[in-house]
Amino acid sequence: MLEECCVCPRRCGVNRLAGEGGKCHITSQVIVSSYGAHFGEEAPLVGRYGSGTIFFTYCNLRCVFCQNYTISQLGEGSAVDREELAGMMLSLQAKGCHNINLVSPTHVVPYILEALEIAVSRGLHLPLVYNSGGYDSMETLELLDGVVDIYMPDMKYSDEKTAEQLSGIKDYPRVNKAAVKEMHRQVGDLEIDNEGVAQRGLLVRHLVLPNRLAGSQEVVRFLAQEVSTNTYLNIMAQYHPCHKAMDMPLLSRPLLEQEFYEATDPAHQQGLDRLNRYHFLSQLRVVPR
């Protein structure tokens, strides 16, 4: 897959093992920006001791409003080999983290699998979280069947034009829906233990954008009618303009309260009752109606 790269749906076709870089810029070595116990993730991942996050540098999307653009687009981070990556996973387990949370892993899946072989042989046993932008290929997801315990994809847009304008990829809605269905087929609805910590299943993130750009009503309809009404859904209200968003009139302001409820009310109406209310109350960055 790396010799003629088809790891993500962009299918750049470059030989990454020979040092050629495609849209994600990653060639023959993984770059990691940071790793550690993270307490700002969704509550079922954080638990008492935190989610063991590894933030991979670069991304296969080009979101103009990305809050982590210094990592995802400017390349902030340091190169690591598979031994070092395996060591990060094991150190997070040793710290007591509840899971290994692979952030923006889509473009580096083969390298992650190499590191997992080492880490598992040395005792890694935590649930694995695949925390992606939701632009994932079926071929790569098939490699992860039986490996990933918790899928946490974004569902960013329902409209192709919007996806192309804001993330540089036209077929995002179609690919994203297919990926979410496959993720759910593999792991099912989110299972949470008696201590409130997720063990397995699907957890979907959806960031509400100003001017209804995210197509929230179609996202909740799709999840309720084509995936499961028991889907654990985090509808996020914390949008604020950053990166290139200030130069785009439709994205240059915070969310309106009305826009937020136009996303959450239909979710309830569709029967999606497993909503992350923690984010509703504590991360609400909206202006009044």
Buried (B, 14 or more C-beta within 10 A) or exposed (E): BBEEBBBBBBBBEBBBEEEBBBBBBBBBBBBBBBBBBBBEBBBBBBBEBBBBBBBBBBBBBBBBBBBBBBBBBEEBBEEBEBEEBBBBBBEBBEEEBBBBBBBBBBBBBBBBEBBBEBBBEEEBEBBBBBBBBBBBBEBBBEBBEEBBBBBBBBBBBBBBEBBBBBBBBBEBBEBBBBBBBBBBEBBEBBBBEEEEBBBBBBBBBBBBBBEBBBBBBBBBBBBBEEBBEBBBBBBBBBBEBBBBBEEBEBBEBBBBBEBBBBBBEBBEEBBBEBBBEEBBEEEEEBEEE
